[in-house]
Amino acid sequence: MKVECAELSLIGGRKENQDRVAVARADDSVLLIAVDGMGGHAGGARAAAVAVETIGDSFRRATAPLFDPLGFLHLTVGRAHVRIAQLGVGVKMEDRPRATCAICLVQDGTAFFAHVGDSRIYHLRERAIHDRTRDHSHVELLLQEGLITEAEIPDHPMRNFVECCLGGSYALPGMTVGSARRLSPGDLVMVCTDGFWSGLDDADVATFGAGGEPVDISLRRLAEQAVRNSGPYSDNTSAAGLRWLG
């Protein structure tokens, strides 16, 4: 399997970086992980670290290529949720560690998506967004109901409210585990936190890896652009990406 991978995390305008990203590789599979420790919750950075550790360890212990990729993603996100929920034992509900996450498994020329909250996964082809995940957020629900438009989302007062996340309680969150997406040579996939995508429009994201730009350089260019666009109070800005070469 021939791939080009990179990861990047910028602190932005915050005092602490509560994002965690990782790329885990095996001979026949690659796993991209982006986790955002939710701002305002004590232990957000710890929650993100535990999620990446749990998901990465599960991948490294599995036999690659994975026999049941979608089952693996579902069980692994569930394990990360339970471990983060355990961090909140004895802590007031509003102060319990929480996180959102997006993970993408690539094997056999196919990408498998799973996400919780408003961390996103993008699939790009020929300088365009071929597919992306839909956020588990209040504004996304309003959009799907036709109550607001895409243009109204950036200024909506509840734009940062997520409908589900990892941690908080032991009830399993409403994660989305997507179907298989076939990759063509030159396709790119990217997982990112909301600090990354919220500072960019779709046209910006579509330039990821365009013209053969190396994945690491492309991620840094876009992340720095997102921080600039978001101003002095920009969020932690993180992403991991992959170019499928065949």
PLY file of the C-alpha trace (Angstrom):
ply
format ascii 1.0
element vertex 246
property float x
property float y
property float z
element edge 245
property int vertex1
property int vertex2
end_header
0.00 0.00 0.00
1.44 3.35 -1.09
0.34 6.40 0.88
1.66 9.80 1.92
0.63 10.82 5.45
1.10 13.74 7.84
-0.39 15.21 11.01
-0.35 18.68 12.54
-1.75 20.44 15.62
-1.55 24.20 16.33
-2.52 25.80 19.63
-4.16 28.80 17.93
-5.17 31.60 20.26
-5.80 29.35 23.27
-3.69 28.91 26.41
-3.74 25.11 26.13
-3.91 22.69 23.22
-6.68 20.18 23.99
-6.56 18.60 20.51
-4.75 15.36 19.77
-4.07 13.86 16.33
-2.24 10.73 15.24
-1.45 8.55 12.23
-1.13 4.83 12.98
0.31 2.62 10.25
0.50 -1.11 9.58
1.68 -2.93 6.45
-1.81 -3.08 4.96
-3.76 -0.35 6.79
-3.53 3.25 7.97
-5.64 4.91 10.66
-6.06 8.70 10.88
-7.26 10.04 14.24
-8.36 13.55 15.27
-9.76 14.22 18.76
-10.86 17.54 20.25
-11.00 17.79 24.04
-14.11 19.91 24.49
-13.40 23.47 25.56
-14.84 24.58 28.86
-14.68 21.08 30.33
-11.98 20.29 32.89
-9.69 17.55 31.65
-10.41 18.08 27.94
-6.77 17.51 27.06
-6.73 14.31 29.13
-9.91 13.10 27.42
-8.36 13.67 23.99
-5.15 11.91 24.97
-7.06 8.91 26.35
-9.14 8.68 23.18
-6.12 8.69 20.87
-4.30 6.19 23.08
-7.30 3.83 23.19
-8.00 3.99 19.46
-4.34 3.68 18.52
-3.75 0.72 20.84
-6.81 -1.07 19.46
-5.48 -0.63 15.93
-1.98 -1.83 16.79
-3.36 -4.93 18.53
-5.61 -5.84 15.61
-4.54 -8.04 12.70
-4.20 -6.00 9.52
-5.93 -5.82 7.16
-8.94 -5.74 9.45
-11.56 -8.38 8.68
-14.51 -6.19 9.76
-13.44 -2.51 9.42
-16.80 -0.98 10.32
-17.21 -3.26 13.32
-13.70 -2.34 14.45
-14.48 1.39 14.24
-17.73 1.03 16.17
-16.19 -1.03 18.97
-13.07 1.14 19.19
-14.96 4.42 19.44
-17.12 2.76 22.12
-14.03 1.76 24.11
-12.67 5.31 23.92
-16.02 6.63 25.16
-16.05 4.29 28.16
-12.48 5.19 29.13
-13.25 8.92 28.98
-16.47 8.38 30.96
-14.39 6.65 33.64
-12.30 9.83 33.98
-15.46 11.63 35.10
-16.37 9.31 37.97
-16.96 11.44 41.05
-16.90 14.68 39.06
-19.91 16.97 38.59
-21.64 16.35 35.27
-20.80 19.79 33.86
-17.09 19.33 34.68
-16.58 15.80 33.32
-13.99 15.34 30.56
-15.46 15.08 27.07
-14.23 15.02 23.49
-15.30 14.83 19.87
-13.48 12.58 17.44
-13.07 11.64 13.78
-11.24 8.53 12.60
-10.62 7.19 9.13
-9.35 3.70 8.35
-7.79 3.12 4.92
-7.14 -0.38 3.60
-7.66 -2.32 0.37
-8.11 0.94 -1.53
-11.09 1.85 0.63
-11.74 4.49 3.31
-14.00 3.81 6.30
-15.27 6.76 8.37
-16.41 7.10 12.00
-17.06 10.28 13.94
-18.75 11.72 17.02
-19.52 15.42 17.42
-18.20 18.12 15.12
-14.75 16.78 14.27
-14.87 16.04 10.53
-13.60 13.74 7.80
-13.11 14.94 4.22
-12.61 12.90 1.04
-11.14 14.98 -1.79
-10.80 14.13 -5.47
-9.53 16.25 -8.35
-9.39 19.51 -6.35
-12.94 19.14 -5.01
-14.66 17.86 -1.85
-15.99 14.50 -2.98
-17.59 13.69 0.38
-17.53 14.76 4.02
-19.14 13.81 7.31
-22.11 15.75 8.69
-21.62 17.18 12.18
-23.52 16.01 15.23
-24.36 19.60 16.09
-27.44 21.68 16.75
-26.92 23.88 13.69
-26.59 20.77 11.51
-29.98 19.59 12.78
-31.46 22.99 11.99
-29.91 22.85 8.53
-31.32 19.38 7.82
-34.76 20.60 8.93
-34.51 23.52 6.53
-34.72 26.05 9.36
-31.40 27.74 8.53
-29.05 27.90 5.54
-25.35 27.06 5.28
-24.62 30.80 5.14
-26.28 31.34 8.54
-24.22 28.71 10.39
-21.02 30.74 11.08
-22.94 33.46 12.96
-25.56 31.28 14.63
-25.55 31.63 18.46
-25.56 27.82 18.90
-22.94 27.03 16.26
-20.63 25.47 18.88
-23.25 23.24 20.52
-22.69 19.54 19.82
-25.48 16.98 20.16
-23.22 14.10 21.25
-19.64 13.47 22.34
-17.32 10.97 23.96
-17.48 10.88 27.77
-19.80 12.63 30.17
-22.00 9.62 30.90
-21.73 5.90 30.20
-24.58 5.94 27.65
-23.09 5.23 24.23
-23.11 8.42 22.11
-24.84 8.65 18.75
-21.77 8.02 16.62
-21.84 7.73 12.83
-19.94 4.84 11.26
-20.00 5.35 7.50
-20.03 2.91 4.63
-16.97 2.05 2.54
-15.67 4.69 0.12
-13.52 3.48 -2.76
-10.37 5.53 -3.37
-8.79 6.40 -6.70
-5.05 7.09 -7.07
-4.42 10.69 -6.04
-7.45 10.89 -3.72
-6.93 12.54 -0.34
-8.64 12.00 3.01
-8.36 14.23 6.04
-9.62 14.13 9.63
-9.74 17.42 11.51
-11.09 19.24 14.55
-13.57 22.11 14.33
-10.80 24.64 14.86
-9.43 23.58 11.47
-12.54 23.48 9.30
-14.38 26.41 10.91
-11.64 28.80 9.81
-11.85 27.68 6.18
-14.52 27.56 3.50
-15.04 24.59 1.20
-12.97 26.20 -1.56
-10.03 26.44 0.85
-10.37 22.82 1.98
-10.50 21.71 -1.66
-6.94 22.99 -2.12
-5.62 20.32 0.25
-2.88 18.50 -1.65
-3.84 20.22 -4.90
-1.29 20.11 -7.70
0.69 17.42 -5.90
1.53 19.69 -2.95
3.04 17.47 -0.22
0.55 16.49 2.45
2.59 17.90 5.34
3.09 21.27 3.64
-0.57 21.41 2.63
-1.80 20.70 6.18
0.40 23.44 7.64
-0.65 25.96 4.99
-4.34 25.35 5.65
-3.99 25.20 9.44
-2.12 28.51 9.55
-4.73 30.02 7.23
-7.51 28.79 9.52
-5.83 30.37 12.56
-5.41 33.69 10.73
-9.00 33.68 9.50
-10.35 32.97 12.99
-8.58 35.94 14.56
-6.97 36.35 17.99
-9.33 33.89 19.72
-8.81 31.04 17.25
-9.37 27.52 18.52
-6.86 24.67 18.62
-6.41 23.72 14.97
-5.52 20.13 14.12
-5.67 17.66 11.24
-4.19 14.45 9.87
-4.22 13.68 6.18
-3.38 11.02 3.65
-2.88 10.82 -0.11
-3.74 7.44 -1.63
-1.17 6.47 -4.25
-2.37 2.96 -5.01
0 1
1 2
2 3
3 4
4 5
5 6
6 7
7 8
8 9
9 10
10 11
11 12
12 13
13 14
14 15
15 16
16 17
17 18
18 19
19 20
20 21
21 22
22 23
23 24
24 25
25 26
26 27
27 28
28 29
29 30
30 31
31 32
32 33
33 34
34 35
35 36
36 37
37 38
38 39
39 40
40 41
41 42
42 43
43 44
44 45
45 46
46 47
47 48
48 49
49 50
50 51
51 52
52 53
53 54
54 55
55 56
56 57
57 58
58 59
59 60
60 61
61 62
62 63
63 64
64 65
65 66
66 67
67 68
68 69
69 70
70 71
71 72
72 73
73 74
74 75
75 76
76 77
77 78
78 79
79 80
80 81
81 82
82 83
83 84
84 85
85 86
86 87
87 88
88 89
89 90
90 91
91 92
92 93
93 94
94 95
95 96
96 97
97 98
98 99
99 100
100 101
101 102
102 103
103 104
104 105
105 106
106 107
107 108
108 109
109 110
110 111
111 112
112 113
113 114
114 115
115 116
116 117
117 118
118 119
119 120
120 121
121 122
122 123
123 124
124 125
125 126
126 127
127 128
128 129
129 130
130 131
131 132
132 133
133 134
134 135
135 136
136 137
137 138
138 139
139 140
140 141
141 142
142 143
143 144
144 145
145 146
146 147
147 148
148 149
149 150
150 151
151 152
152 153
153 154
154 155
155 156
156 157
157 158
158 159
159 160
160 161
161 162
162 163
163 164
164 165
165 166
166 167
167 168
168 169
169 170
170 171
171 172
172 173
173 174
174 175
175 176
176 177
177 178
178 179
179 180
180 181
181 182
182 183
183 184
184 185
185 186
186 187
187 188
188 189
189 190
190 191
191 192
192 193
193 194
194 195
195 196
196 197
197 198
198 199
199 200
200 201
201 202
202 203
203 204
204 205
205 206
206 207
207 208
208 209
209 210
210 211
211 212
212 213
213 214
214 215
215 216
216 217
217 218
218 219
219 220
220 221
221 222
222 223
223 224
224 225
225 226
226 227
227 228
228 229
229 230
230 231
231 232
232 233
233 234
234 235
235 236
236 237
237 238
238 239
239 240
240 241
241 242
242 243
243 244
244 245
